[in-house]
Every structure is written in structure tokens, then in C-alpha cells.
Amino acid sequence: MSATVFGLGLGPGDPELVTLKALRLLRACAVVAYPAPVGAPSFARAIVARWLSPAQREIVISVPMESARFPAQAVYDRAAGEIGAELAAGRDVAVLCQGDPFFYGSFMYLFGRLAERHPVQVVPGVSSLTACAAAAGTPLAARDDTLMVLPASLSEQVLLCRLAETDAAAIIKLGRHFPKVRTVLERLGLAAGARYVERGSLASERVLPLDAVNEAEVPYFSMILLHRRGEAWR
């Protein structure tokens, strides 16, 4: 009988935000798999490194991060095959995923390849969305508000249209797209009340108004939170 693969949401980076369930399953699995950028350490592994055992086999899923090649189908095909072999041999596998597995999480690509042939359990994690809201002291939405999550990679025109029709928004994965996003928010009159959050929950976390952000230093792990009323409770 096939063993189980567990997609473990680990939260945005602070090890104290790992759930008790994720930690219990992590410790119980004989095999641990995790994504890592090619030639760089795994952020997901770093979150739980203190709890890993030398007895656990580790599978590194080396993922090219260039947007033109992502999702890297061949990489996930290969990883699914390697994980599937461990499952068929009766060994449970914990797949680490920063944030939440089903909220822009890398685990979804493995889920799509494994779920039809093997038992899969998904353990939700604290998402960057809620972690950044907590860091900024900015409630996301209230009452009948609509909340929209927008990747910063969308075109300027699409961002303008989407933001014009929502009450609150989180614009994620800023990086090099920050200048475009700031221009859009200025055109809509939303820039003054927006808050920029960088590396939420980590020691390097920063929360800033948009006009205090150096656009040349904006990392991928950052987002902008805004509400049309200024604050959700108004």
C-alpha cells in the first residue's frame, strides 16, 4: 500500500508560525522534500532546519526561478517521480512549502501530479497575506468588503482596472514591478494610504509608506496593502 505525501504549509518564515500539526508530521516522515532555487539554499528548509533529523532522507527540488521558465514542468515531473518512488516503497514524504500550499504555493504543482495515484494530505499554513497584515497593523477587510489579491506582474492597465473595482487589495511579489505599481496607485489616489511590507515575520521585516521605499531595493518577498476607506473598520 502506498504511503502518504504531506504538503506542509510552513508560514511566511518565522519558525514560531509553523503549526503544531505541520511540525508533528514533519518529525514523523522518513523523507523530506523541498524546493530550492538553482544554486541557492532552500528558504522552506531553513524555516524548519532545527527540527530535521539526520535519519531523514532529503530530496532537493531545484527550481529555476526565471519567470519565463516557471512553473518548470520537467522539474516537477522529475520530483514527482522521485517522491512517488519513496511512497511506493512505503515511506511517508513531507513536502515543505513556505506560506500556504494552495495560496501561490509550489506544492500545488506536485499535488497535481501525485494526488491521483497516492494519498495526499495538505496542511494549511499562515500565508504571507495575513502575516503582512499583522506586521503592518492593517486589517484586510470588514463587513461586505471585497478583497483582491493581485500579482504585481500584471500589466499597468489590468492593475488600474482591477483596483478601481475593489474595496481592499494586496499587491504581491513586488520586486522590480514596484515602480509600476506605485504609479498605478498614485493615478487612483490610493498611494498615500497604502503600506509596503517587506519580508513579513522575519527579523529583516520592514513596514513603510510608499514614498519611503527605495524602488531599487524592493525584494520579491514584499507586498503592498491598501483599503479604499483608509482603514477597514471605518
C-alpha positions in Angstrom: 0.0 0.0 0.0 1.3 3.4 -0.9 2.4 5.7 1.9 1.2 9.4 2.2 2.7 12.6 0.9 2.1 15.6 3.2 2.1 19.1 1.8 3.2 21.1 4.8 2.5 24.9 4.8 5.2 26.4 7.0 4.1 30.0 7.1 6.0 33.1 5.9 9.3 32.5 7.6 9.1 32.8 11.4 9.6 29.2 12.8 7.2 30.1 15.6 4.4 30.3 13.0 4.8 26.7 12.0 1.6 24.9 13.1 1.7 22.0 15.6 0.2 19.7 13.0 2.9 20.5 10.4 5.6 20.0 13.0 4.2 16.7 14.1 4.0 15.4 10.6 7.4 16.7 9.7 9.0 14.8 12.5 7.2 11.6 11.7 8.1 11.4 8.0 11.1 9.4 6.8 11.6 11.6 3.8 11.5 15.4 3.5 11.4 17.2 0.1 11.6 20.9 -0.5 12.1 23.4 -3.4 15.3 25.4 -3.7 16.4 27.9 -6.3 19.1 26.5 -8.5 22.4 27.1 -6.8 20.9 28.7 -3.7 19.6 27.4 -0.3 16.0 26.5 0.4 14.0 29.1 2.3 11.4 26.5 3.2 14.1 24.1 4.6 15.6 27.0 6.6 12.3 27.6 8.4 12.3 24.1 9.9 16.0 23.2 9.9 16.2 22.9 13.7 13.7 20.1 13.6 15.1 17.9 10.9 16.8 14.6 11.8 19.9 13.2 10.2 17.9 10.0 9.7 15.5 11.7 7.3 16.3 11.5 3.6 16.1 14.9 1.9 15.0 15.4 -1.7 16.0 18.8 -3.1 13.7 20.1 -5.8 16.0 22.5 -7.7 13.7 25.1 -9.4 14.8 27.7 -11.9 13.2 31.0 -10.8 13.2 32.8 -14.1 9.6 33.7 -14.8 9.9 32.5 -18.5 10.6 29.0 -17.3 8.2 28.8 -14.3 6.5 26.6 -13.5 9.3 24.3 -14.6 7.3 21.3 -15.8 10.2 19.0 -16.2 11.5 19.8 -12.7 8.2 18.9 -11.1 7.8 15.8 -13.3 11.1 14.5 -12.0 10.4 15.4 -8.4 7.0 13.7 -8.5 8.7 10.6 -9.8 11.3 10.6 -7.1 8.7 11.2 -4.4 6.4 8.6 -5.9 9.1 6.0 -5.6 9.5 6.7 -1.9 5.8 6.5 -1.4 5.6 3.2 -3.3 8.3 1.8 -1.0 6.1 2.6 2.0 7.9 5.8 3.2 5.8 8.9 4.0 7.1 12.1 2.5 6.8 15.6 3.9 6.9 18.3 1.2 7.8 21.7 2.6 6.1 24.8 1.3 6.6 28.3 2.6 3.4 30.1 3.3 0.3 28.0 2.4 0.5 25.2 -0.2 -2.6 26.3 -2.1 -2.0 30.1 -1.9 0.5 30.6 -4.7 2.4 27.7 -3.2 4.9 25.5 -5.1 3.3 22.3 -3.7 0.3 22.6 -6.0 2.4 21.5 -8.9 3.3 18.3 -7.1 -0.2 17.8 -5.9 -1.4 17.9 -9.5 1.0 15.1 -10.3 0.6 12.9 -7.3 -2.9 13.1 -6.0 -4.5 10.7 -8.5 -2.0 7.9 -7.6 -1.1 8.4 -4.0 -2.7 9.5 -0.7 -2.1 13.3 -0.2 -2.8 15.4 2.8 -2.5 19.2 2.7 -1.7 21.1 5.9 -2.5 24.8 5.6 0.0 27.4 6.7 0.0 31.0 7.8 0.0 32.9 4.5 2.2 35.9 3.7 -1.1 37.9 3.2 -2.2 37.6 6.8 1.4 37.8 8.2 2.0 41.1 6.4 -1.4 42.5 7.6 -0.4 41.6 11.1 3.0 43.2 10.7 1.5 46.4 9.3 -1.3 46.6 11.9 -3.6 46.8 8.8 -6.9 44.8 8.9 -7.5 43.4 5.4 -11.3 43.7 5.0 -14.5 44.1 7.0 -18.3 43.6 6.7 -19.2 43.5 3.0 -15.8 44.5 1.6 -14.3 42.7 -1.3 -10.6 41.9 -1.0 -8.5 41.4 -4.2 -5.0 39.7 -4.4 -3.1 40.9 -7.4 0.3 39.8 -8.6 2.5 42.9 -9.3 3.5 41.3 -12.6 0.1 42.2 -14.1 0.1 45.0 -16.7 -0.5 48.6 -15.7 -3.8 48.7 -17.4 -5.0 45.5 -15.7 -3.9 46.8 -12.3 -5.8 50.0 -12.9 -9.0 48.2 -13.8 -8.9 45.7 -11.0 -8.0 48.2 -8.3 -10.8 50.5 -9.4 -13.4 47.9 -8.7 -12.3 46.6 -5.3 -12.6 47.8 -1.7 -9.2 46.4 -0.5 -6.2 44.9 -2.1 -2.9 43.1 -1.5 -0.4 43.5 -4.4 2.1 40.7 -4.0 5.5 39.7 -5.4 6.6 43.3 -6.0 10.3 43.1 -6.8 11.2 45.0 -10.0 7.4 45.8 -10.5 7.3 48.3 -7.6 7.7 51.5 -9.7 4.8 50.5 -12.0 2.6 49.6 -9.0 3.3 52.9 -7.3 2.5 54.8 -10.4 -0.9 53.0 -10.7 -1.8 53.7 -7.0 -0.8 57.4 -7.5 -3.1 57.7 -10.5 -6.0 56.2 -8.5 -5.4 58.4 -5.4 -4.6 55.3 -3.3 -0.9 55.7 -2.7 -1.0 57.9 0.4 -2.9 55.3 2.5 -1.1 52.2 1.2 1.5 50.4 3.2 4.5 48.5 1.9 5.6 45.3 3.8 8.9 43.6 3.2 9.8 40.1 4.4 6.9 39.9 6.8 7.5 37.9 10.1 11.3 37.8 9.6 13.9 39.6 11.6 14.5 41.8 8.5 10.8 42.8 8.2 10.1 46.4 7.3 6.8 48.3 7.0 6.9 51.7 5.2 4.7 54.2 3.4 5.2 54.0 -0.3 7.1 57.3 -0.6 9.8 56.0 1.8 10.6 52.9 -0.3 13.8 52.8 -2.4 12.5 51.2 -5.6 15.9 49.8 -6.4 16.0 47.6 -3.3 12.5 46.1 -3.3 12.7 42.3 -2.9 10.4 39.6 -4.4 9.1 38.9 -0.9 7.2 42.1 -0.4 3.7 43.4 -0.9 1.5 46.5 -0.7 -1.7 46.5 1.4 -4.4 49.1 0.8 -8.0 49.9 1.6 -10.2 52.4 -0.2 -11.6 53.8 3.1 -8.1 54.1 4.6 -8.8 51.5 7.3 -11.1 48.5 7.1 -13.0 49.5 10.3 -14.1 52.9 9.1 
